[in-house]
């Protein structure tokens, strides 16, 4: 079979990018004098433990921790679940009513240059790059098209799923049956998947 050289280079570049990204993000989650915050999201379908990249995305991490510490996410649902893409939560209660949110934050995608690879957590937003508030998503696959690039604002990555057991919870949520409830809820789980609690487990 004849291999297109351009396509081969593209594949090799993608593999290199994902490999080097994993190495960088592992370093970001190491301990030391200023260890990265570790947060556990307890859901009705299992726990998801996250390491947050507070060195690379300080504004976004501080924003997320503020919501988490206030109890904002308790009772919120995964309202948008697309297998092979991402799972999204943080903005709606079990009645599909929007939760009250704080002022939007700066999009740190350009500054951090972090990539939307499988298992990373990023901020959801509208078409306005600096509109993220409380909603976030976990990438179910490598979604490099969501990254910052010249002329494209991107979606700000600020952490990653820390372990295989947590990623198995993400995989399960991504594959649950979906119901089209219309509007923003065309890809919502047929049975609610709820966040019970978010805990900053290594808080100083």
matplotlib code that plots the C-alpha trace (Angstrom):
import matplotlib.pyplot as plt

x = [0.0, 1.4, 1.7, 1.2, 4.3, 2.3, -0.2, 2.6, 4.3, 1.0, 0.5, 4.1, 3.7, 0.5, 2.1, 5.1, 2.8, 0.7, 3.8, 5.6, 2.4, 2.0, 5.5, 5.1, 1.8, 3.3, 5.9, 3.2, 1.6, 4.7, 5.0, 7.6, 7.4, 4.4, 2.4, -0.4, -3.9, -5.5, -9.3, -11.7, -15.1, -17.5, -20.3, -23.2, -21.2, -17.8, -15.0, -12.8, -9.5, -7.9, -4.5, -4.8, -2.1, -1.8, 1.5, 0.4, -3.2, -3.3, -6.5, -8.5, -7.4, -8.2, -11.6, -12.4, -11.3, -13.4, -16.5, -15.5, -14.8, -18.1, -20.1, -21.3, -20.9, -22.7, -25.9, -24.9, -25.3, -23.3, -25.6, -23.6, -22.0, -20.6, -18.8, -15.5, -15.4, -16.0, -18.2, -19.4, -20.8, -20.8, -23.6, -27.0, -28.9, -31.0, -34.0, -31.8, -31.9, -28.8, -26.8, -25.8, -22.3, -19.6, -18.0, -16.3, -12.5, -9.7, -9.0, -5.5, -5.3, -2.8, -0.6, -0.4, -0.2, -1.6, -3.2, -6.7, -5.6, -7.5, -8.1, -7.5, -10.0, -10.8, -13.2, -16.4, -17.3, -19.4, -18.1, -16.6, -13.1, -13.2, -16.7, -15.9, -17.5, -18.4, -18.8, -16.0, -15.4, -13.1, -11.7, -12.6, -10.1, -7.3, -9.2, -6.3, -8.7, -9.8, -6.3, -5.2, -3.6, -3.0, -6.4, -8.1, -8.8, -9.0, -10.3, -8.2, -6.9, -6.2, -5.7, -5.9, -7.4, -4.9, -5.3, -6.7, -9.6, -10.7, -10.4, -12.6, -15.3, -14.9, -15.1, -18.3, -20.0, -19.1, -20.8, -24.2, -27.4, -28.3, -31.6, -32.3, -34.1, -33.8, -31.7, -28.5, -29.5, -29.5, -26.7, -27.8, -27.7, -31.1, -30.6, -29.1, -25.4, -24.9, -21.9, -22.3, -19.2, -15.9, -13.0, -9.6, -7.8, -4.3, -5.3, -2.4]
y = [0.0, 3.4, 5.8, 9.5, 11.2, 14.3, 12.1, 10.1, 13.3, 14.5, 11.3, 11.3, 15.0, 14.2, 11.2, 13.4, 16.1, 13.8, 12.1, 15.3, 16.7, 13.8, 14.2, 17.9, 17.4, 14.6, 17.1, 19.7, 17.2, 16.3, 17.3, 19.5, 22.8, 24.0, 20.8, 20.9, 20.9, 17.5, 17.4, 14.5, 14.8, 12.3, 11.4, 9.0, 6.8, 6.9, 9.2, 11.3, 12.6, 15.5, 17.1, 20.9, 22.8, 25.8, 26.8, 26.9, 28.1, 30.0, 32.0, 29.1, 26.8, 29.5, 30.0, 26.2, 25.9, 28.8, 27.2, 23.8, 25.2, 27.0, 23.9, 25.2, 21.9, 19.8, 18.6, 19.7, 17.3, 16.1, 17.8, 17.2, 13.8, 12.9, 9.5, 9.9, 13.7, 14.9, 15.0, 18.4, 19.6, 22.3, 24.7, 23.0, 21.4, 18.2, 20.2, 21.5, 25.0, 27.1, 27.5, 31.1, 31.9, 34.5, 36.9, 35.2, 34.8, 35.3, 32.5, 31.2, 28.8, 31.1, 31.7, 28.1, 26.3, 23.2, 20.7, 19.2, 15.5, 12.6, 12.9, 16.7, 19.0, 22.3, 25.3, 25.4, 28.8, 30.6, 32.1, 34.9, 33.6, 35.2, 33.9, 30.8, 30.7, 27.5, 24.9, 22.5, 19.4, 16.4, 15.3, 11.7, 11.6, 13.8, 16.9, 19.0, 21.1, 22.7, 24.0, 27.6, 28.5, 31.8, 33.2, 30.6, 31.3, 27.6, 26.1, 26.5, 23.2, 23.5, 19.9, 16.2, 13.0, 11.6, 7.8, 4.9, 4.2, 7.8, 7.6, 4.5, 6.6, 9.1, 6.3, 5.0, 8.4, 9.0, 5.8, 6.0, 6.2, 9.7, 11.5, 14.6, 17.1, 19.8, 23.0, 22.8, 19.3, 17.3, 15.1, 14.6, 11.3, 9.6, 9.1, 12.0, 11.7, 14.0, 15.5, 14.8, 16.5, 18.1, 17.9, 19.5, 16.5, 17.9, 21.4, 23.0]
z = [0.0, -1.0, 1.9, 1.4, 2.8, 3.9, 5.8, 7.4, 8.6, 10.0, 12.0, 13.3, 14.4, 16.2, 18.0, 19.0, 20.3, 22.4, 23.8, 24.7, 26.1, 28.4, 29.7, 30.3, 32.1, 34.3, 35.4, 36.1, 38.5, 40.5, 44.1, 45.6, 47.5, 45.6, 44.7, 42.2, 43.7, 43.6, 43.4, 43.6, 41.9, 43.5, 41.0, 41.1, 38.7, 40.5, 41.5, 39.2, 40.6, 38.9, 39.1, 38.4, 36.5, 38.7, 37.4, 33.7, 34.2, 37.5, 36.8, 35.6, 38.5, 41.0, 39.4, 39.5, 43.1, 44.1, 42.7, 44.2, 47.7, 47.7, 47.0, 43.7, 41.9, 44.4, 42.7, 39.2, 36.4, 33.4, 30.9, 27.7, 27.0, 23.6, 23.3, 21.6, 22.3, 25.8, 28.9, 30.2, 33.6, 36.1, 34.9, 35.5, 38.3, 38.1, 36.8, 33.9, 35.3, 35.1, 38.3, 39.3, 38.2, 38.9, 36.4, 33.4, 33.4, 30.9, 28.5, 29.3, 26.3, 24.5, 27.5, 28.7, 25.3, 27.0, 24.7, 24.7, 24.9, 26.3, 30.0, 30.2, 31.8, 30.1, 30.5, 28.4, 27.0, 24.4, 21.1, 23.3, 24.2, 27.6, 28.7, 30.8, 34.2, 35.9, 33.2, 32.3, 30.3, 30.3, 26.9, 26.1, 23.2, 21.8, 20.7, 19.4, 17.2, 20.5, 21.1, 20.8, 17.4, 15.6, 14.8, 17.0, 20.7, 21.8, 25.0, 28.2, 29.6, 33.4, 34.6, 33.9, 35.1, 37.5, 37.4, 35.4, 37.8, 37.4, 33.6, 33.7, 35.3, 32.5, 29.9, 31.5, 31.6, 28.0, 26.9, 28.8, 26.9, 25.6, 25.4, 23.3, 25.5, 22.9, 22.8, 24.8, 26.1, 22.8, 24.2, 27.9, 29.7, 29.8, 33.5, 35.5, 36.4, 39.3, 41.1, 44.8, 46.0, 44.9, 47.4, 47.3, 48.7, 49.3, 50.4, 52.3]

ax = plt.figure().add_subplot(projection="3d")
ax.plot(x, y, z, "-o")
ax.set_aspect("equal")
plt.show()
